[in-house]
Structure formats: C-alpha cells, structure tokens
Amino acid sequence: MATNESHDLELLLRSHIPLIAVETQEEQRVREMFQRLIPRLGRPLFQWSITDGVRRLDIEGPANKGTEDPGEFLRHVRDSQQAGIYLLADFHPYVTDPVNVRLLKEIAQTYAQTPRTLALISHRFEHPPELRKFFARYEPALPGRDDLYKIVNDEALEWARGNGGKRVRTDRASLDRLVQNLSGLTAWDARRLARSAIQRDGAITESDLPEVMAAKHQLLDRSGALSFTYDTAKFSDVGGLNRLRAWLERRRRAFVEPDPHLDPPKGLLLVGVQGGGKSLAAKAVAGLWGLPLLGLDMGTLYNKYYGESERNLREALRAAEVMAPCVLWIDEIEKAMSQSDNDGGVSQRMLGTVLTWMAENSKRVFIVATANAIERLPPELVRKGRMDEIFFVDLPSPAVRRDIFEIHLRKRDIEPEQFDLQQLAEASEGFSGAEIEQAVVAALYLAREQEQPLATEHVLTEIRETRPLSTVMREPLERLRAWARDRTVPAD
C-alpha cells in the first residue's frame, strides 16, 4: 500500500498543481508521507498551523513568529521567492474568507515563476468555485487486507510483550473475520479497535466481533443517519412470508459467499399495508443471512443548504459500503424520494444519488426498501432490474394470524397452548400483524384490571372493540391490492 500511495502522491506533486485538498483523519501519516518524498522532489517542506504559524519540516528550526494568522501566512508565502511545499493543517475554516481566497489565487497564478504547492489537510474540505481550476484532490489509501493482518499481528506481539510472552489466543476463522470487519478504516482506527479486542481478554474470538462492528459504525457514521444492529431478528420472529423466505434462502449463499458465475443479489422492495410486517421482514433478512443491519433514516439527511442533503446521503452510502457485507434497510422510502417538486427538487436529486449508487456499487450491500404508498414512488425506482424483486406484503391469512398470536404470546412468556388460537385467528379477520400484537397487549391490561390470568376471552374482547385499518381504509387498501396484483410477487 505505502509504495503505491507514495507513487501517486509524488506524481501529483510533480504535475505542477499549486493547490491540493487532502481529506483525511490521519494528519500525522500524511505528514510522514510528504517527509519521505522531499529528498526526491528537491524542494523544502513547510508546515503551517493556527497555533504555531509556519516552520520547516525537512530541517530542524523554529517557527516563524507572526505567521499564525491565516492571512499573514498567505502573504508571507506569496511574497516569498522560495519554491516549496506547504502543509496547511485544518485550514478549511479560513478558505471562505474573500481575502484568503484572493491570496490563494495569487499564489496559484504565480506557480510557473515560483513553484509553491499548498496541501490543505483536513477531515473535510470544500474549495471555493473561484479556485476550482487550481485544485486537485488527494485521499490517502486505506490499509488493505495484508496491512490489516500486520496491524493485528503487531498489536498481538505488543500484548505478548506486556504479558510475559504469553501468546494471544485465536483461531483462523475469528482472525479472518476481525480483519474483514476492520476493512475500510484508517490504519490508526484499525489499530485502536484491534488493540481493544485483544486487551480485553488476550484473545481474538467471535465474541469480539459485535463490539468491533459497533465501534466501526460509530467511527464511520458521522451524520447519525445510520442505525446499527449486529444481533438481528431471526426469521422465526416473522409470521408467514414463506415465499419471501424461500427467495432469500436461494440467494443467501451467492451474497454471503460471492460466486463468479452468479450476479450477486442487489436488493428488494417490500410493498404493503401499514403494520403488515414489512419492517420486521426487512430486519429478518439480515438475521437469515447472518449479517449486520444498517437502518438509513432519510429524515436526518436533509439540510437547508443546496447540495448538502445529497452529500449527506452519499456519505451514508459510503459508510454502508465500508460496513459491507451488510443489509441496508430504507424504511418508507417514498417519503424521501417521491415525485413531488414541492421541496425544490431535493427528493429528485436524492433519488438520482441512490439510483447512481445502485448502478455503480460493487460492495456487498443488500438493500431492503419498504413502502406504504407505492403510487408516490417514481417509476425509475420500481421498474424491473432496479431491484431484484418487488414483494407485496398483504394482510395475514388465518394460518399466519394463528402463528402471529403464538409469537406474541411466547414473547411475553405466556404459553400459547392455554389459548384457543384457531378462534383468535378467525375472529381477527382483516387484522395486520401490528394490530394482533396490540390486541394481545390490550388484553393483558384488561386481565390485570380484572385481576385474572390472561385468557382467550380477554383477547377476543379487545379484537371485537378494534376497528382494523383494513376496515377504516378499505378503499385505499383495495386500490393497493389491485396495483400489486400483476406487478409484484406475493410475500406469503
């Protein structure tokens, strides 16, 4: 990694580009890369910071006093007749100042007379439009698989030295999984998480992985738009949906263990009535495949400034790529990507961002999108080929309703055998899974009020007093069923 990385940076520095934006969290590593290249480039190396001003890095020497101010520093560089490379640490807040923009432009315009390269190092950087033609971007490569094995091995040796030469316990499968879960992190972050896993008990085992993945998620998701669940719901928590289950079983191996002869599955869309079990089914996909689940909250991505919502979405999708292999759940996708123009075109641009990512993504990120109002979804998203399949989640059948009653009774440590499940299933015609659960919950309150153990009659009483959504919203539900009849695959 280091050789290719240094080669790319050297090519950039020899390309007569005056301004370089370096987006990284590893400022020290980037500084060391520049220091290694300086002997071959034949130009002095300087560093500027708001705390110390400018000073030489390639030779020992004090900082130039009076250059701490960003404007004074840029004037110092502009008026200097000395060629050089300058590393500007955290200069991004000062680039919006019109005076600094002008000074940067004057330095860039005189590069042919005095070759001075300014590398602006920051965790995030946006250059002003006036300087666009003078800028190039450079992003240091993340450690590859061999680099990560070396990092874990180094941390294991360090632990052994501090524990009387005792070796770190592990097995090949756990070590491979740890390295896989560290991929996509910077070397510093990977080292920190590896050290944490080893220091806990002097071992690398499967039990370390959930904590490593949770910490990795926190490092990557700066916007807070992605929720993370490692211990995902099992498919046994879902009543019915047998056709969906079979579809997923056929594709599980091709996704978890890629086959060069098969196109890996990309994702599916779940359409259906509210409370019908779409969200639980989406979570259960991750459980069935044994993968972590990322939930994308589209509402947190929106920003009043032009282009920021799309940028936040791109960063969230990039974080999902780094967490791969995983399942990415987008709930009620129609709320963020409808065909309305009332939001100034933001939803259309968000849709374009997702469609582009879906077409170009090569990482193992399986999308599960859920929707209630299918008519609000743009045709570009629901056409065949965009998603692998569109499943319709209808109201549960009598047999499935019986299973759902059993699931929710067991969930509350109540033996289902004590109830007439067949009678409950027949009485709850038209109920969704969520409404069945609420009937059980309400019946428990009723039984407690009467100071009696929960019985079939308590649940029946709550069922009789409930008007399910299928009754209240009968017409919209029939329209949804009519739309889905020839366009989707029944989930059950």
Backbone hydrogen bonds, N-H to C=O, Kabsch-Sander energy under -0.5 kcal/mol:
donor,donor_aa,acceptor,acceptor_aa,energy
5,E,1,M,-2.5
6,S,2,A,-2.7
7,H,3,T,-2.2
8,D,4,N,-2.5
9,L,5,E,-2.2
10,E,6,S,-2.6
11,L,7,H,-2.3
12,L,8,D,-1.9
13,L,9,L,-2.3
14,R,10,E,-1.6
15,S,12,L,-1.1
17,I,12,L,-0.6
19,L,134,F,-1.6
20,I,118,L,-2.5
21,A,136,A,-3.0
22,V,20,I,-0.6
22,V,120,L,-2.7
23,E,21,A,-0.7
23,E,138,Y,-1.0
24,T,22,V,-0.7
24,T,122,S,-2.2
27,E,25,Q,-0.8
30,V,26,E,-1.9
31,R,27,E,-2.4
32,E,28,Q,-2.2
33,M,29,R,-1.8
34,F,30,V,-2.1
35,Q,31,R,-2.2
36,R,32,E,-1.9
37,L,33,M,-1.3
38,I,34,F,-1.6
40,R,37,L,-1.2
41,L,37,L,-1.4
42,G,38,I,-2.0
43,R,38,I,-0.6
46,F,85,I,-3.1
47,Q,55,R,-2.5
48,W,87,L,-3.1
49,S,53,G,-1.3
53,G,49,S,-2.6
54,V,64,N,-0.6
55,R,47,Q,-1.9
57,L,45,L,-3.2
58,D,45,L,-1.1
64,N,54,V,-3.5
65,K,63,A,-0.8
67,T,64,N,-1.2
73,F,69,D,-2.6
74,L,70,P,-2.3
75,R,71,G,-2.1
76,H,72,E,-2.2
77,V,73,F,-2.2
78,R,74,L,-2.8
79,D,75,R,-2.6
80,S,76,H,-0.8
80,S,77,V,-0.6
84,G,115,P,-1.7
85,I,44,P,-2.5
86,Y,117,T,-3.3
87,L,46,F,-2.5
88,L,86,Y,-0.6
88,L,119,A,-3.1
89,A,48,W,-2.4
89,A,87,L,-0.7
90,D,88,L,-0.5
90,D,121,I,-2.6
91,F,88,L,-0.6
94,Y,91,F,-1.9
95,V,92,H,-1.0
97,D,94,Y,-0.9
101,V,97,D,-2.4
102,R,98,P,-2.1
103,L,99,V,-2.3
104,L,100,N,-2.7
105,K,101,V,-2.0
106,E,102,R,-2.3
107,I,103,L,-2.2
108,A,104,L,-2.4
109,Q,105,K,-2.5
110,T,106,E,-1.0
111,Y,108,A,-1.4
113,Q,110,T,-0.5
114,T,110,T,-2.6
116,R,114,T,-1.0
117,T,84,G,-2.3
118,L,18,P,-3.1
118,L,116,R,-0.5
119,A,86,Y,-3.4
119,A,117,T,-0.6
120,L,20,I,-2.9
120,L,118,L,-0.7
121,I,88,L,-2.6
121,I,119,A,-0.8
122,S,22,V,-2.4
122,S,120,L,-0.6
131,L,128,P,-1.6
132,R,129,P,-1.3
134,F,131,L,-1.5
135,F,131,L,-0.8
135,F,132,R,-1.2
136,A,19,L,-1.5
138,Y,21,A,-2.8
148,L,144,G,-2.3
149,Y,145,R,-2.1
150,K,146,D,-1.9
151,I,147,D,-2.3
152,V,148,L,-2.5
153,N,149,Y,-2.6
154,D,150,K,-2.9
155,E,151,I,-2.1
156,A,152,V,-2.2
157,L,153,N,-2.5
158,E,154,D,-2.2
159,W,155,E,-2.2
160,A,156,A,-2.2
161,R,157,L,-2.3
162,G,158,E,-1.4
163,N,160,A,-1.2
164,G,161,R,-0.6
165,G,160,A,-2.8
166,K,160,A,-0.5
166,K,163,N,-1.5
169,R,202,G,-2.1
171,D,204,I,-0.6
175,L,171,D,-2.5
176,D,172,R,-2.6
177,R,173,A,-2.2
178,L,174,S,-2.3
179,V,175,L,-2.4
180,Q,176,D,-2.4
181,N,177,R,-2.3
182,L,178,L,-1.3
183,S,179,V,-0.7
183,S,180,Q,-0.8
185,L,182,L,-1.5
190,A,186,T,-2.8
191,R,187,A,-2.3
192,R,188,W,-2.0
193,L,189,D,-2.4
194,A,190,A,-2.4
195,R,191,R,-2.5
196,S,192,R,-2.0
197,A,193,L,-2.2
198,I,194,A,-2.1
199,Q,195,R,-3.0
200,R,196,S,-1.2
201,D,197,A,-0.6
201,D,198,I,-0.6
202,G,198,I,-2.7
204,I,169,R,-3.0
205,T,203,A,-0.5
208,D,205,T,-1.6
209,L,206,E,-1.1
212,V,208,D,-1.9
213,M,209,L,-2.8
214,A,210,P,-2.3
215,A,211,E,-2.3
216,K,212,V,-2.4
217,H,213,M,-2.4
218,Q,214,A,-1.9
219,L,215,A,-1.8
220,L,216,K,-2.0
221,D,217,H,-2.7
222,R,220,L,-1.6
227,S,225,A,-0.6
227,S,295,G,-2.7
229,T,293,L,-2.4
232,T,230,Y,-1.5
237,D,234,K,-2.0
238,V,235,F,-1.7
243,R,491,A,-0.7
244,L,491,A,-2.3
245,R,241,L,-2.2
246,A,242,N,-2.3
247,W,243,R,-2.1
248,L,244,L,-2.3
249,E,245,R,-2.4
250,R,246,A,-1.9
251,R,247,W,-0.9
252,R,248,L,-1.3
253,R,249,E,-0.5
255,F,251,R,-1.4
255,F,252,R,-0.6
256,V,252,R,-3.0
257,E,253,R,-2.8
262,L,259,D,-2.1
268,L,367,I,-2.3
269,L,389,E,-2.2
270,L,369,A,-3.2
271,V,269,L,-0.6
271,V,391,F,-3.0
272,G,371,A,-1.3
273,V,393,V,-1.1
276,G,273,V,-1.7
281,A,277,G,-2.2
282,A,278,K,-2.3
283,K,279,S,-2.0
284,A,280,L,-2.2
285,V,281,A,-1.3
286,A,282,A,-0.8
287,G,283,K,-1.3
288,L,284,A,-2.9
289,W,285,V,-1.9
290,G,286,A,-0.8
291,L,286,A,-2.7
293,L,229,T,-3.1
294,L,327,V,-3.1
295,G,227,S,-1.7
295,G,293,L,-0.5
296,L,294,L,-0.6
296,L,329,W,-2.9
297,D,225,A,-3.0
297,D,295,G,-0.7
298,M,296,L,-1.0
300,T,297,D,-1.0
301,L,298,M,-1.5
302,Y,298,M,-0.5
302,Y,299,G,-0.7
308,E,305,Y,-1.7
309,S,305,Y,-0.6
311,R,307,G,-1.8
312,N,308,E,-2.7
313,L,309,S,-2.1
314,R,310,E,-2.6
315,E,311,R,-2.3
316,A,312,N,-2.1
317,L,313,L,-2.5
318,R,314,R,-2.3
319,A,315,E,-2.2
320,A,316,A,-1.9
321,E,317,L,-2.0
322,V,318,R,-1.8
323,M,319,A,-1.6
324,A,320,A,-0.6
324,A,321,E,-1.0
326,C,364,R,-1.8
327,V,292,P,-2.2
328,L,366,F,-2.9
329,W,294,L,-3.4
329,W,327,V,-0.6
330,I,328,L,-0.6
330,I,368,V,-2.1
331,D,296,L,-0.5
331,D,329,W,-0.6
333,I,330,I,-0.5
333,I,370,T,-2.3
335,K,332,E,-1.8
336,A,333,I,-1.0
337,M,333,I,-1.4
339,Q,376,R,-0.7
344,G,341,D,-1.3
346,V,343,D,-0.8
349,R,345,G,-2.1
350,M,346,V,-2.7
351,L,347,S,-2.3
352,G,348,Q,-2.2
353,T,349,R,-2.1
354,V,350,M,-2.2
355,L,351,L,-2.7
356,T,352,G,-2.4
357,W,353,T,-2.1
358,M,354,V,-2.7
359,A,355,L,-1.9
360,E,356,T,-1.9
361,N,357,W,-2.8
365,V,363,K,-2.0
366,F,326,C,-2.3
366,F,364,R,-0.5
367,I,266,K,-2.4
367,I,365,V,-0.6
368,V,328,L,-2.8
369,A,268,L,-2.3
370,T,330,I,-2.2
371,A,270,L,-2.3
374,I,372,N,-1.0
376,R,373,A,-1.6
377,L,374,I,-1.6
381,L,378,P,-1.5
382,V,378,P,-1.1
383,R,379,P,-1.4
385,G,387,M,-1.2
386,R,383,R,-1.7
387,M,383,R,-0.8
388,D,267,G,-2.4
389,E,267,G,-0.7
391,F,269,L,-2.8
391,F,389,E,-0.5
392,F,489,V,-2.4
393,V,271,V,-3.5
393,V,391,F,-0.6
394,D,392,F,-0.9
401,R,397,S,-3.0
402,R,398,P,-2.0
403,D,399,A,-1.7
404,I,400,V,-2.5
405,F,401,R,-2.4
406,E,402,R,-2.0
407,I,403,D,-2.5
408,H,404,I,-2.4
409,L,405,F,-1.9
410,R,406,E,-2.4
411,K,407,I,-2.1
412,R,408,H,-0.6
412,R,409,L,-1.0
413,D,410,R,-2.2
414,I,409,L,-2.3
418,Q,415,E,-1.5
419,F,416,P,-2.2
421,L,419,F,-1.4
424,L,420,D,-2.0
425,A,421,L,-2.5
426,E,422,Q,-2.1
427,A,423,Q,-2.3
428,S,424,L,-1.4
429,E,426,E,-1.0
431,F,428,S,-2.2
433,G,275,G,-0.5
434,A,275,G,-2.2
436,I,432,S,-2.0
437,E,433,G,-2.1
438,Q,434,A,-2.0
439,A,435,E,-1.8
440,V,436,I,-1.8
441,V,437,E,-2.3
442,A,438,Q,-3.0
443,A,439,A,-2.1
444,L,440,V,-1.8
445,Y,441,V,-1.5
446,L,442,A,-2.2
447,A,443,A,-2.8
448,R,444,L,-2.2
449,E,445,Y,-2.4
450,Q,446,L,-1.9
451,E,448,R,-1.1
452,Q,447,A,-2.7
458,H,455,A,-0.6
459,V,455,A,-1.4
460,L,456,T,-2.5
461,T,457,E,-2.3
462,E,458,H,-1.7
463,I,459,V,-2.2
464,R,460,L,-2.5
465,E,461,T,-1.3
466,T,463,I,-1.3
470,S,430,G,-0.6
471,T,468,P,-1.5
472,V,468,P,-2.1
473,M,469,L,-3.2
474,R,471,T,-1.0
477,L,473,M,-2.0
478,E,474,R,-2.1
479,R,475,E,-2.1
480,L,476,P,-2.2
481,R,477,L,-2.4
482,A,478,E,-2.3
483,W,479,R,-2.2
484,A,480,L,-2.3
485,R,481,R,-1.5
486,D,482,A,-0.5
487,R,484,A,-0.6
488,T,484,A,-1.9
489,V,390,I,-2.6
491,A,392,F,-2.5
